[in-house]
Amino acid sequence: MTDAELLYVRGIAPEATYQFKHALIRDAAYEALLKSRRKELHLIVARTIDEKFPALKEAHPEVLARHWTEAGEIEPAITQWQTAGERAVKRRAYHEGAQHYRNAIAEFSRASPNRLIETIANCRCRWLWAM
């Protein structure tokens, strides 16, 4: 893909970063992966961010939340979506915060009903205190 200039590489491995030339190329490559392979790759990325990139985890919990979600890891996804919601609300980015909280709640469709009730209560309380 790099030879065809569909993918740009910056830096030298293992610190290299990769960027697709166009979002449609990225989307096509992503869709070409088997769902099981996508899930596996999201899990690898989530674990790597969680363990080796604490600054990224701290600054952008929504990135980590997305990878946990796509990996099917419910509990860490919920935790990171909640953290992302809290951070957004603190920045007064209320619409963004609400979306992150909705993402957390959506994850509960795969979790226990008691966990959902607990989190809705926490989200609502935090939301009210932030206003």
A tleap script that builds the chain and sets N, CA, C and O, in Angstrom:
source leaprc.protein.ff14SB
mol = sequence {
  NMET THR ASP ALA GLU LEU LEU TYR VAL ARG
  GLY ILE ALA PRO GLU ALA THR TYR GLN PHE
  LYS HIE ALA LEU ILE ARG ASP ALA ALA TYR
  GLU ALA LEU LEU LYS SER ARG ARG LYS GLU
  LEU HIE LEU ILE VAL ALA ARG THR ILE ASP
  GLU LYS PHE PRO ALA LEU LYS GLU ALA HIE
  PRO GLU VAL LEU ALA ARG HIE TRP THR GLU
  ALA GLY GLU ILE GLU PRO ALA ILE THR GLN
  TRP GLN THR ALA GLY GLU ARG ALA VAL LYS
  ARG ARG ALA TYR HIE GLU GLY ALA GLN HIE
  TYR ARG ASN ALA ILE ALA GLU PHE SER ARG
  ALA SER PRO ASN ARG LEU ILE GLU THR ILE
  ALA ASN CYS ARG CYS ARG TRP LEU TRP ALA
  CMET
}
set mol.1.N position { 0.815 -1.193 0.000 }
set mol.1.CA position { 0.000 0.000 0.000 }
set mol.1.C position { 0.861 1.260 0.000 }
set mol.1.O position { 0.484 2.281 -0.575 }
set mol.2.N position { 2.025 1.177 0.653 }
set mol.2.CA position { 2.900 2.353 0.642 }
set mol.2.C position { 3.503 2.579 -0.740 }
set mol.2.O position { 3.647 3.723 -1.172 }
set mol.3.N position { 3.856 1.499 -1.437 }
set mol.3.CA position { 4.407 1.642 -2.788 }
set mol.3.C position { 3.389 2.276 -3.745 }
set mol.3.O position { 3.757 3.035 -4.641 }
set mol.4.N position { 2.134 1.962 -3.548 }
set mol.4.CA position { 1.073 2.526 -4.388 }
set mol.4.C position { 0.641 3.907 -3.890 }
set mol.4.O position { -0.257 4.526 -4.460 }
set mol.5.N position { 1.287 4.382 -2.824 }
set mol.5.CA position { 0.991 5.676 -2.200 }
set mol.5.C position { -0.447 5.791 -1.706 }
set mol.5.O position { -1.057 6.860 -1.739 }
set mol.6.N position { -0.966 4.658 -1.249 }
set mol.6.CA position { -2.282 4.652 -0.621 }
set mol.6.C position { -2.151 4.839 0.888 }
set mol.6.O position { -3.106 5.213 1.569 }
set mol.7.N position { -0.952 4.570 1.393 }
set mol.7.CA position { -0.665 4.641 2.809 }
set mol.7.C position { 0.652 5.375 2.986 }
set mol.7.O position { 1.649 5.035 2.349 }
set mol.8.N position { 0.656 6.385 3.851 }
set mol.8.CA position { 1.875 7.148 4.111 }
set mol.8.C position { 2.478 6.710 5.436 }
set mol.8.O position { 1.762 6.497 6.414 }
set mol.9.N position { 3.788 6.580 5.459 }
set mol.9.CA position { 4.514 6.193 6.659 }
set mol.9.C position { 5.370 7.371 7.091 }
set mol.9.O position { 6.077 7.973 6.283 }
set mol.10.N position { 5.295 7.691 8.376 }
set mol.10.CA position { 6.136 8.741 8.945 }
set mol.10.C position { 6.958 8.134 10.057 }
set mol.10.O position { 6.428 7.492 10.964 }
set mol.11.N position { 8.258 8.343 9.978 }
set mol.11.CA position { 9.137 7.809 11.003 }
set mol.11.C position { 9.613 6.411 10.669 }
set mol.11.O position { 9.342 5.864 9.600 }
set mol.12.N position { 10.339 5.853 11.640 }
set mol.12.CA position { 10.931 4.527 11.488 }
set mol.12.C position { 10.321 3.605 12.540 }
set mol.12.O position { 10.131 3.995 13.692 }
set mol.13.N position { 10.018 2.376 12.123 }
set mol.13.CA position { 9.454 1.384 13.053 }
set mol.13.C position { 10.408 1.197 14.230 }
set mol.13.O position { 11.619 1.271 14.021 }
set mol.14.N position { 9.953 0.967 15.408 }
set mol.14.CA position { 8.566 0.733 15.816 }
set mol.14.C position { 7.803 2.020 16.150 }
set mol.14.O position { 6.628 1.949 16.509 }
set mol.15.N position { 8.434 3.189 16.042 }
set mol.15.CA position { 7.755 4.445 16.348 }
set mol.15.C position { 7.031 5.046 15.143 }
set mol.15.O position { 6.467 6.135 15.250 }
set mol.16.N position { 7.035 4.372 14.021 }
set mol.16.CA position { 6.411 4.901 12.805 }
set mol.16.C position { 4.911 5.077 12.995 }
set mol.16.O position { 4.268 4.353 13.754 }
set mol.17.N position { 4.379 6.052 12.288 }
set mol.17.CA position { 2.931 6.242 12.242 }
set mol.17.C position { 2.483 6.073 10.795 }
set mol.17.O position { 3.241 6.326 9.859 }
set mol.18.N position { 1.250 5.644 10.638 }
set mol.18.CA position { 0.717 5.357 9.312 }
set mol.18.C position { -0.568 6.143 9.113 }
set mol.18.O position { -1.379 6.288 10.027 }
set mol.19.N position { -0.734 6.645 7.899 }
set mol.19.CA position { -1.939 7.392 7.584 }
set mol.19.C position { -2.368 7.070 6.153 }
set mol.19.O position { -1.565 7.102 5.221 }
set mol.20.N position { -3.653 6.762 6.006 }
set mol.20.CA position { -4.176 6.507 4.671 }
set mol.20.C position { -4.281 7.816 3.907 }
set mol.20.O position { -4.536 8.874 4.483 }
set mol.21.N position { -4.081 7.723 2.613 }
set mol.21.CA position { -4.166 8.897 1.749 }
set mol.21.C position { -5.573 9.490 1.783 }
set mol.21.O position { -5.744 10.707 1.723 }
set mol.22.N position { -6.564 8.628 1.877 }
set mol.22.CA position { -7.948 9.082 1.858 }
set mol.22.C position { -8.781 8.217 2.798 }
set mol.22.O position { -8.509 7.027 2.958 }
set mol.23.N position { -9.781 8.808 3.410 }
set mol.23.CA position { -10.649 8.085 4.347 }
set mol.23.C position { -11.389 6.934 3.669 }
set mol.23.O position { -11.644 5.913 4.307 }
set mol.24.N position { -11.733 7.077 2.410 }
set mol.24.CA position { -12.433 5.998 1.707 }
set mol.24.C position { -11.540 4.768 1.542 }
set mol.24.O position { -12.020 3.635 1.595 }
set mol.25.N position { -10.258 4.993 1.345 }
set mol.25.CA position { -9.305 3.873 1.250 }
set mol.25.C position { -9.210 3.183 2.603 }
set mol.25.O position { -9.211 1.955 2.692 }
set mol.26.N position { -9.126 3.996 3.660 }
set mol.26.CA position { -9.083 3.440 5.023 }
set mol.26.C position { -10.322 2.610 5.287 }
set mol.26.O position { -10.229 1.490 5.789 }
set mol.27.N position { -11.481 3.150 4.953 }
set mol.27.CA position { -12.737 2.440 5.195 }
set mol.27.C position { -12.825 1.140 4.402 }
set mol.27.O position { -13.303 0.128 4.914 }
set mol.28.N position { -12.367 1.166 3.161 }
set mol.28.CA position { -12.392 -0.047 2.330 }
set mol.28.C position { -11.469 -1.115 2.907 }
set mol.28.O position { -11.827 -2.291 2.953 }
set mol.29.N position { -10.284 -0.706 3.347 }
set mol.29.CA position { -9.339 -1.658 3.949 }
set mol.29.C position { -9.926 -2.250 5.231 }
set mol.29.O position { -9.797 -3.448 5.485 }
set mol.30.N position { -10.564 -1.414 6.024 }
set mol.30.CA position { -11.170 -1.861 7.279 }
set mol.30.C position { -12.295 -2.859 7.008 }
set mol.30.O position { -12.370 -3.908 7.649 }
set mol.31.N position { -13.156 -2.532 6.068 }
set mol.31.CA position { -14.278 -3.404 5.739 }
set mol.31.C position { -13.830 -4.729 5.128 }
set mol.31.O position { -14.554 -5.722 5.202 }
set mol.32.N position { -12.644 -4.752 4.527 }
set mol.32.CA position { -12.128 -5.980 3.911 }
set mol.32.C position { -11.665 -6.992 4.961 }
set mol.32.O position { -11.542 -8.181 4.667 }
set mol.33.N position { -11.407 -6.521 6.186 }
set mol.33.CA position { -10.983 -7.431 7.253 }
set mol.33.C position { -12.166 -8.264 7.739 }
set mol.33.O position { -13.298 -7.784 7.780 }
set mol.34.N position { -11.897 -9.500 8.101 }
set mol.34.CA position { -12.922 -10.316 8.747 }
set mol.34.C position { -13.278 -9.678 10.081 }
set mol.34.O position { -12.420 -9.084 10.734 }
set mol.35.N position { -14.536 -9.796 10.491 }
set mol.35.CA position { -14.962 -9.186 11.755 }
set mol.35.C position { -14.152 -9.707 12.934 }
set mol.35.O position { -13.829 -8.946 13.847 }
set mol.36.N position { -13.824 -10.979 12.925 }
set mol.36.CA position { -13.035 -11.549 14.015 }
set mol.36.C position { -11.644 -10.926 14.063 }
set mol.36.O position { -11.105 -10.692 15.145 }
set mol.37.N position { -11.061 -10.657 12.896 }
set mol.37.CA position { -9.734 -10.033 12.832 }
set mol.37.C position { -9.805 -8.572 13.289 }
set mol.37.O position { -8.905 -8.095 13.979 }
set mol.38.N position { -10.862 -7.867 12.909 }
set mol.38.CA position { -11.044 -6.477 13.356 }
set mol.38.C position { -11.112 -6.413 14.875 }
set mol.38.O position { -10.469 -5.586 15.521 }
set mol.39.N position { -11.915 -7.319 15.417 }
set mol.39.CA position { -12.089 -7.367 16.867 }
set mol.39.C position { -10.745 -7.630 17.561 }
set mol.39.O position { -10.416 -7.003 18.568 }
set mol.40.N position { -9.997 -8.553 17.010 }
set mol.40.CA position { -8.678 -8.887 17.545 }
set mol.40.C position { -7.732 -7.682 17.476 }
set mol.40.O position { -7.010 -7.408 18.434 }
set mol.41.N position { -7.733 -6.975 16.368 }
set mol.41.CA position { -6.866 -5.808 16.208 }
set mol.41.C position { -7.267 -4.683 17.160 }
set mol.41.O position { -6.402 -4.014 17.724 }
set mol.42.N position { -8.563 -4.472 17.343 }
set mol.42.CA position { -9.020 -3.451 18.297 }
set mol.42.C position { -8.579 -3.809 19.714 }
set mol.42.O position { -8.203 -2.930 20.490 }
set mol.43.N position { -8.624 -5.087 20.049 }
set mol.43.CA position { -8.193 -5.517 21.375 }
set mol.43.C position { -6.698 -5.262 21.559 }
set mol.43.O position { -6.279 -4.791 22.617 }
set mol.44.N position { -5.905 -5.563 20.559 }
set mol.44.CA position { -4.458 -5.322 20.635 }
set mol.44.C position { -4.182 -3.831 20.814 }
set mol.44.O position { -3.359 -3.443 21.643 }
set mol.45.N position { -4.873 -2.997 20.034 }
set mol.45.CA position { -4.673 -1.550 20.137 }
set mol.45.C position { -5.106 -1.047 21.507 }
set mol.45.O position { -4.396 -0.253 22.123 }
set mol.46.N position { -6.255 -1.494 21.991 }
set mol.46.CA position { -6.750 -1.058 23.300 }
set mol.46.C position { -5.771 -1.434 24.410 }
set mol.46.O position { -5.450 -0.606 25.262 }
set mol.47.N position { -5.307 -2.657 24.400 }
set mol.47.CA position { -4.351 -3.090 25.428 }
set mol.47.C position { -3.047 -2.301 25.338 }
set mol.47.O position { -2.463 -1.938 26.359 }
set mol.48.N position { -2.601 -2.042 24.131 }
set mol.48.CA position { -1.359 -1.292 23.944 }
set mol.48.C position { -1.499 0.131 24.471 }
set mol.48.O position { -0.624 0.613 25.191 }
set mol.49.N position { -2.578 0.801 24.125 }
set mol.49.CA position { -2.806 2.157 24.636 }
set mol.49.C position { -2.899 2.127 26.150 }
set mol.49.O position { -2.279 2.944 26.831 }
set mol.50.N position { -3.671 1.190 26.676 }
set mol.50.CA position { -3.889 1.088 28.115 }
set mol.50.C position { -2.590 0.868 28.881 }
set mol.50.O position { -2.382 1.465 29.938 }
set mol.51.N position { -1.721 0.018 28.356 }
set mol.51.CA position { -0.504 -0.364 29.074 }
set mol.51.C position { 0.715 0.505 28.762 }
set mol.51.O position { 1.556 0.730 29.631 }
set mol.52.N position { 0.811 0.994 27.523 }
set mol.52.CA position { 2.058 1.644 27.114 }
set mol.52.C position { 1.948 3.128 26.786 }
set mol.52.O position { 2.966 3.797 26.609 }
set mol.53.N position { 0.744 3.641 26.703 }
set mol.53.CA position { 0.566 5.042 26.337 }
set mol.53.C position { -0.375 5.750 27.312 }
set mol.53.O position { -1.475 6.150 26.933 }
set mol.54.N position { 0.054 5.906 28.567 }
set mol.54.CA position { -0.825 6.529 29.565 }
set mol.54.C position { -1.204 7.971 29.220 }
set mol.54.O position { -2.291 8.424 29.578 }
set mol.55.N position { -0.327 8.688 28.535 }
set mol.55.CA position { -0.653 10.078 28.172 }
set mol.55.C position { -1.809 10.116 27.181 }
set mol.55.O position { -2.687 10.972 27.291 }
set mol.56.N position { -1.822 9.207 26.221 }
set mol.56.CA position { -2.920 9.127 25.258 }
set mol.56.C position { -4.205 8.704 25.956 }
set mol.56.O position { -5.274 9.254 25.693 }
set mol.57.N position { -4.096 7.738 26.832 }
set mol.57.CA position { -5.258 7.258 27.592 }
set mol.57.C position { -5.858 8.400 28.408 }
set mol.57.O position { -7.079 8.549 28.471 }
set mol.58.N position { -5.015 9.191 29.021 }
set mol.58.CA position { -5.461 10.310 29.850 }
set mol.58.C position { -6.069 11.439 29.008 }
set mol.58.O position { -7.110 11.994 29.361 }
set mol.59.N position { -5.418 11.767 27.906 }
set mol.59.CA position { -5.851 12.900 27.083 }
set mol.59.C position { -7.057 12.589 26.212 }
set mol.59.O position { -7.872 13.472 25.942 }
set mol.60.N position { -7.179 11.344 25.770 }
set mol.60.CA position { -8.249 10.979 24.829 }
set mol.60.C position { -8.904 9.649 25.210 }
set mol.60.O position { -8.749 8.657 24.498 }
set mol.61.N position { -9.636 9.624 26.328 }
set mol.61.CA position { -10.275 8.366 26.736 }
set mol.61.C position { -11.281 7.855 25.709 }
set mol.61.O position { -11.575 6.659 25.684 }
set mol.62.N position { -11.814 8.733 24.866 }
set mol.62.CA position { -12.776 8.307 23.844 }
set mol.62.C position { -12.118 7.420 22.795 }
set mol.62.O position { -12.775 6.557 22.213 }
set mol.63.N position { -10.830 7.623 22.551 }
set mol.63.CA position { -10.109 6.772 21.589 }
set mol.63.C position { -10.002 5.358 22.155 }
set mol.63.O position { -10.288 4.376 21.470 }
set mol.64.N position { -9.589 5.275 23.406 }
set mol.64.CA position { -9.478 3.972 24.053 }
set mol.64.C position { -10.857 3.322 24.184 }
set mol.64.O position { -10.999 2.115 23.987 }
set mol.65.N position { -11.862 4.118 24.515 }
set mol.65.CA position { -13.227 3.584 24.639 }
set mol.65.C position { -13.702 2.962 23.338 }
set mol.65.O position { -14.311 1.893 23.341 }
set mol.66.N position { -13.424 3.629 22.228 }
set mol.66.CA position { -13.841 3.108 20.923 }
set mol.66.C position { -13.189 1.747 20.652 }
set mol.66.O position { -13.847 0.822 20.175 }
set mol.67.N position { -11.889 1.633 20.961 }
set mol.67.CA position { -11.203 0.360 20.722 }
set mol.67.C position { -11.737 -0.740 21.643 }
set mol.67.O position { -11.924 -1.873 21.199 }
set mol.68.N position { -11.985 -0.421 22.921 }
set mol.68.CA position { -12.559 -1.426 23.825 }
set mol.68.C position { -13.941 -1.851 23.319 }
set mol.68.O position { -14.283 -3.033 23.351 }
set mol.69.N position { -14.727 -0.881 22.853 }
set mol.69.CA position { -16.063 -1.184 22.339 }
set mol.69.C position { -15.988 -2.119 21.142 }
set mol.69.O position { -16.680 -3.136 21.094 }
set mol.70.N position { -15.149 -1.773 20.184 }
set mol.70.CA position { -15.016 -2.576 18.965 }
set mol.70.C position { -14.407 -3.948 19.255 }
set mol.70.O position { -14.616 -4.897 18.499 }
set mol.71.N position { -13.654 -4.050 20.348 }
set mol.71.CA position { -13.073 -5.337 20.739 }
set mol.71.C position { -14.078 -6.200 21.500 }
set mol.71.O position { -13.830 -7.380 21.744 }
set mol.72.N position { -15.221 -5.603 21.876 }
set mol.72.CA position { -16.228 -6.362 22.612 }
set mol.72.C position { -15.952 -6.460 24.097 }
set mol.72.O position { -16.520 -7.313 24.779 }
set mol.73.N position { -15.088 -5.599 24.604 }
set mol.73.CA position { -14.734 -5.586 26.033 }
set mol.73.C position { -15.617 -4.560 26.741 }
set mol.73.O position { -15.301 -3.371 26.774 }
set mol.74.N position { -16.717 -5.033 27.300 }
set mol.74.CA position { -17.768 -4.166 27.809 }
set mol.74.C position { -17.334 -3.298 28.982 }
set mol.74.O position { -17.487 -2.078 28.932 }
set mol.75.N position { -16.805 -3.895 30.020 }
set mol.75.CA position { -16.486 -3.136 31.236 }
set mol.75.C position { -15.461 -2.021 31.003 }
set mol.75.O position { -15.709 -0.881 31.398 }
set mol.76.N position { -14.315 -2.318 30.371 }
set mol.76.CA position { -13.384 -1.200 30.145 }
set mol.76.C position { -13.948 -0.158 29.177 }
set mol.76.O position { -13.621 1.024 29.282 }
set mol.77.N position { -14.787 -0.585 28.243 }
set mol.77.CA position { -15.409 0.376 27.314 }
set mol.77.C position { -16.309 1.329 28.090 }
set mol.77.O position { -16.251 2.543 27.892 }
set mol.78.N position { -17.131 0.787 28.961 }
set mol.78.CA position { -18.037 1.616 29.765 }
set mol.78.C position { -17.239 2.612 30.593 }
set mol.78.O position { -17.563 3.799 30.628 }
set mol.79.N position { -16.211 2.135 31.251 }
set mol.79.CA position { -15.384 2.998 32.093 }
set mol.79.C position { -14.776 4.142 31.290 }
set mol.79.O position { -14.801 5.291 31.731 }
set mol.80.N position { -14.235 3.837 30.126 }
set mol.80.CA position { -13.599 4.876 29.313 }
set mol.80.C position { -14.620 5.831 28.705 }
set mol.80.O position { -14.345 7.026 28.591 }
set mol.81.N position { -15.800 5.330 28.310 }
set mol.81.CA position { -16.829 6.237 27.803 }
set mol.81.C position { -17.275 7.193 28.905 }
set mol.81.O position { -17.502 8.376 28.651 }
set mol.82.N position { -17.401 6.683 30.120 }
set mol.82.CA position { -17.787 7.550 31.240 }
set mol.82.C position { -16.712 8.608 31.487 }
set mol.82.O position { -17.023 9.781 31.692 }
set mol.83.N position { -15.463 8.190 31.468 }
set mol.83.CA position { -14.355 9.136 31.667 }
set mol.83.C position { -14.380 10.198 30.573 }
set mol.83.O position { -14.214 11.385 30.855 }
set mol.84.N position { -14.585 9.779 29.336 }
set mol.84.CA position { -14.652 10.724 28.216 }
set mol.84.C position { -15.815 11.701 28.413 }
set mol.84.O position { -15.679 12.894 28.144 }
set mol.85.N position { -16.938 11.199 28.875 }
set mol.85.CA position { -18.093 12.062 29.141 }
set mol.85.C position { -17.796 13.086 30.219 }
set mol.85.O position { -18.124 14.264 30.077 }
set mol.86.N position { -17.178 12.634 31.290 }
set mol.86.CA position { -16.818 13.542 32.385 }
set mol.86.C position { -15.877 14.640 31.908 }
set mol.86.O position { -16.065 15.814 32.227 }
set mol.87.N position { -14.869 14.250 31.147 }
set mol.87.CA position { -13.900 15.231 30.639 }
set mol.87.C position { -14.556 16.249 29.724 }
set mol.87.O position { -14.269 17.444 29.802 }
set mol.88.N position { -15.438 15.772 28.858 }
set mol.88.CA position { -16.128 16.683 27.934 }
set mol.88.C position { -16.991 17.676 28.703 }
set mol.88.O position { -16.999 18.866 28.389 }
set mol.89.N position { -17.707 17.197 29.697 }
set mol.89.CA position { -18.570 18.075 30.488 }
set mol.89.C position { -17.724 19.111 31.236 }
set mol.89.O position { -18.125 20.269 31.348 }
set mol.90.N position { -16.575 18.708 31.742 }
set mol.90.CA position { -15.691 19.663 32.428 }
set mol.90.C position { -15.213 20.762 31.486 }
set mol.90.O position { -14.961 21.890 31.911 }
set mol.91.N position { -15.089 20.425 30.204 }
set mol.91.CA position { -14.689 21.421 29.196 }
set mol.91.C position { -15.897 22.189 28.677 }
set mol.91.O position { -15.775 23.030 27.787 }
set mol.92.N position { -17.056 21.896 29.238 }
set mol.92.CA position { -18.325 22.491 28.820 }
set mol.92.C position { -18.711 22.101 27.394 }
set mol.92.O position { -19.441 22.823 26.714 }
set mol.93.N position { -18.212 20.958 26.959 }
set mol.93.CA position { -18.589 20.391 25.660 }
set mol.93.C position { -19.742 19.426 25.927 }
set mol.93.O position { -19.577 18.208 25.864 }
set mol.94.N position { -20.908 19.989 26.224 }
set mol.94.CA position { -22.035 19.202 26.707 }
set mol.94.C position { -22.573 18.207 25.682 }
set mol.94.O position { -22.928 17.084 26.040 }
set mol.95.N position { -22.637 18.600 24.434 }
set mol.95.CA position { -23.142 17.673 23.405 }
set mol.95.C position { -22.192 16.488 23.253 }
set mol.95.O position { -22.627 15.343 23.134 }
set mol.96.N position { -20.907 16.772 23.259 }
set mol.96.CA position { -19.904 15.700 23.169 }
set mol.96.C position { -19.997 14.794 24.399 }
set mol.96.O position { -19.956 13.569 24.282 }
set mol.97.N position { -20.121 15.402 25.566 }
set mol.97.CA position { -20.252 14.620 26.794 }
set mol.97.C position { -21.480 13.734 26.775 }
set mol.97.O position { -21.426 12.572 27.176 }
set mol.98.N position { -22.585 14.287 26.307 }
set mol.98.CA position { -23.817 13.502 26.229 }
set mol.98.C position { -23.645 12.316 25.289 }
set mol.98.O position { -24.135 11.223 25.573 }
set mol.99.N position { -22.952 12.523 24.172 }
set mol.99.CA position { -22.713 11.413 23.237 }
set mol.99.C position { -21.858 10.326 23.876 }
set mol.99.O position { -22.122 9.137 23.697 }
set mol.100.N position { -20.841 10.733 24.616 }
set mol.100.CA position { -19.994 9.739 25.290 }
set mol.100.C position { -20.804 8.955 26.328 }
set mol.100.O position { -20.649 7.740 26.454 }
set mol.101.N position { -21.671 9.660 27.072 }
set mol.101.CA position { -22.525 8.966 28.034 }
set mol.101.C position { -23.501 8.026 27.322 }
set mol.101.O position { -23.770 6.928 27.811 }
set mol.102.N position { -24.033 8.447 26.171 }
set mol.102.CA position { -24.917 7.556 25.404 }
set mol.102.C position { -24.156 6.314 24.947 }
set mol.102.O position { -24.704 5.212 24.951 }
set mol.103.N position { -22.908 6.488 24.558 }
set mol.103.CA position { -22.092 5.338 24.161 }
set mol.103.C position { -21.894 4.388 25.339 }
set mol.103.O position { -21.945 3.169 25.171 }
set mol.104.N position { -21.670 4.942 26.527 }
set mol.104.CA position { -21.521 4.106 27.724 }
set mol.104.C position { -22.808 3.326 27.976 }
set mol.104.O position { -22.774 2.126 28.248 }
set mol.105.N position { -23.921 4.008 27.885 }
set mol.105.CA position { -25.213 3.359 28.130 }
set mol.105.C position { -25.487 2.290 27.078 }
set mol.105.O position { -26.037 1.235 27.394 }
set mol.106.N position { -25.107 2.554 25.831 }
set mol.106.CA position { -25.309 1.563 24.765 }
set mol.106.C position { -24.555 0.275 25.057 }
set mol.106.O position { -25.017 -0.813 24.715 }
set mol.107.N position { -23.408 0.401 25.682 }
set mol.107.CA position { -22.632 -0.799 26.022 }
set mol.107.C position { -23.357 -1.674 27.041 }
set mol.107.O position { -23.114 -2.877 27.124 }
set mol.108.N position { -24.237 -1.066 27.805 }
set mol.108.CA position { -24.957 -1.821 28.816 }
set mol.108.C position { -25.975 -2.784 28.242 }
set mol.108.O position { -26.455 -3.670 28.949 }
set mol.109.N position { -26.310 -2.627 26.976 }
set mol.109.CA position { -27.236 -3.581 26.369 }
set mol.109.C position { -26.619 -4.970 26.366 }
set mol.109.O position { -27.317 -5.975 26.231 }
set mol.110.N position { -25.296 -5.012 26.517 }
set mol.110.CA position { -24.594 -6.299 26.578 }
set mol.110.C position { -24.151 -6.635 27.995 }
set mol.110.O position { -23.554 -7.686 28.227 }
set mol.111.N position { -24.436 -5.754 28.937 }
set mol.111.CA position { -24.029 -5.974 30.331 }
set mol.111.C position { -25.258 -6.285 31.184 }
set mol.111.O position { -26.367 -6.437 30.672 }
set mol.112.N position { -25.037 -6.375 32.484 }
set mol.112.CA position { -26.140 -6.703 33.394 }
set mol.112.C position { -27.059 -5.500 33.599 }
set mol.112.O position { -26.602 -4.357 33.555 }
set mol.113.N position { -28.359 -5.749 33.824 }
set mol.113.CA position { -29.309 -4.653 34.058 }
set mol.113.C position { -28.954 -3.799 35.276 }
set mol.113.O position { -29.166 -2.587 35.258 }
set mol.114.N position { -28.422 -4.410 36.325 }
set mol.114.CA position { -28.061 -3.656 37.524 }
set mol.114.C position { -26.939 -2.663 37.244 }
set mol.114.O position { -26.937 -1.548 37.765 }
set mol.115.N position { -26.002 -3.074 36.429 }
set mol.115.CA position { -24.889 -2.185 36.063 }
set mol.115.C position { -25.409 -0.989 35.276 }
set mol.115.O position { -24.917 0.127 35.447 }
set mol.116.N position { -26.388 -1.209 34.424 }
set mol.116.CA position { -26.989 -0.129 33.644 }
set mol.116.C position { -27.665 0.890 34.555 }
set mol.116.O position { -27.453 2.093 34.404 }
set mol.117.N position { -28.466 0.421 35.488 }
set mol.117.CA position { -29.181 1.310 36.402 }
set mol.117.C position { -28.195 2.139 37.217 }
set mol.117.O position { -28.386 3.342 37.393 }
set mol.118.N position { -27.152 1.501 37.708 }
set mol.118.CA position { -26.123 2.190 38.494 }
set mol.118.C position { -25.457 3.298 37.680 }
set mol.118.O position { -25.257 4.405 38.180 }
set mol.119.N position { -25.128 3.011 36.470 }
set mol.119.CA position { -24.428 3.982 35.637 }
set mol.119.C position { -25.320 5.119 35.203 }
set mol.119.O position { -24.879 6.268 35.166 }
set mol.120.N position { -26.565 4.828 34.873 }
set mol.120.CA position { -27.493 5.907 34.506 }
set mol.120.C position { -27.625 6.881 35.670 }
set mol.120.O position { -27.623 8.096 35.472 }
set mol.121.N position { -27.737 6.357 36.860 }
set mol.121.CA position { -27.833 7.218 38.035 }
set mol.121.C position { -26.575 8.073 38.185 }
set mol.121.O position { -26.670 9.272 38.447 }
set mol.122.N position { -25.407 7.469 38.023 }
set mol.122.CA position { -24.152 8.213 38.136 }
set mol.122.C position { -24.026 9.274 37.053 }
set mol.122.O position { -23.621 10.403 37.330 }
set mol.123.N position { -24.372 8.918 35.824 }
set mol.123.CA position { -24.275 9.868 34.700 }
set mol.123.C position { -25.204 11.048 34.916 }
set mol.123.O position { -24.815 12.196 34.703 }
set mol.124.N position { -26.429 10.771 35.337 }
set mol.124.CA position { -27.384 11.848 35.549 }
set mol.124.C position { -26.926 12.766 36.668 }
set mol.124.O position { -27.043 13.987 36.559 }
set mol.125.N position { -26.403 12.189 37.747 }
set mol.125.CA position { -25.930 13.020 38.849 }
set mol.125.C position { -24.775 13.887 38.405 }
set mol.125.O position { -24.750 15.077 38.719 }
set mol.126.N position { -23.824 13.334 37.690 }
set mol.126.CA position { -22.680 14.097 37.210 }
set mol.126.C position { -23.127 15.191 36.248 }
set mol.126.O position { -22.622 16.313 36.282 }
set mol.127.N position { -24.077 14.844 35.394 }
set mol.127.CA position { -24.575 15.804 34.407 }
set mol.127.C position { -25.230 16.984 35.126 }
set mol.127.O position { -24.997 18.138 34.765 }
set mol.128.N position { -26.052 16.698 36.144 }
set mol.128.CA position { -26.727 17.775 36.868 }
set mol.128.C position { -25.738 18.659 37.624 }
set mol.128.O position { -25.894 19.879 37.663 }
set mol.129.N position { -24.719 18.039 38.225 }
set mol.129.CA position { -23.725 18.825 38.967 }
set mol.129.C position { -22.885 19.681 38.034 }
set mol.129.O position { -22.401 20.742 38.429 }
set mol.130.N position { -22.710 19.233 36.813 }
set mol.130.CA position { -21.882 19.975 35.869 }
set mol.130.C position { -22.590 21.223 35.338 }
set mol.130.O position { -21.934 22.161 34.884 }
set mol.131.N position { -23.889 21.240 35.392 }
set mol.131.CA position { -24.641 22.364 34.810 }
set mol.131.C position { -24.674 23.562 35.709 }
set mol.131.O position { -25.267 24.582 35.358 }
savepdb mol mol.pdb
quit
